[in-house]
Amino acid sequence: MARKKRDDEKLNINMTPMIDIVFQLLIFFVMSFKIVTPEGDFSIKMPMAPAEGKIDDESTPPLPPIAIRLHSASNGQLVEVYAGQKPMGRGEEGLKKLRKFILEQVASKDGRPNPEVARETEVELTCDFRLKYEYVISCISYVTGYRDTNGEVVRIAEKIKFAAPVGN
């Protein structure tokens, strides 16, 4: 027996519940969205041409950049840390000595970093080409500051710049 087609039957879908759910999901995600501060906000100084007619009337010349060299093994592990030509040590201990060295550079009479000097202190990182990124970030963390026993952030050096990688 043949089936008869009915053109007058239409399938009606009620869209109201689906729209309600979509709006509830939208409201949920908008209300639960939390804006976080971006990590790694570094003041990286890029090279630029000097401005014409600009007169530098600072009474004290700025400190020269503190040159830091991170030497790696062929597998990318941090081998040696240098501040200028002075070896600081290996690995984590070298980074701790590096922090102490930079603290001595920016310290005021009471031994704490001077905020004005820290704001102007510039660190230039030279890294081996094969050095793993985690060691670069760890070095940046050590030289930019730390939290003291009260939980306050102590800034050491705020300007970081990168030299061209060494090696291939």
ABEGO torsion letter per residue (X at the ends): XBBBBBAABBBBBBAAAAAAAAAAAAAAAAAABBBBBBBGBBBBBBBBBBBBGBBBABABBBBBBBBBBBBBBAAGBBABBBBEABBAEBEAAAAAAAAAAAAAAABBAAGBBBAAAAAABBBBBBBBAABBAAAAAAAAAAAAEBBBAAGBBBBABABBBBBBBBEX
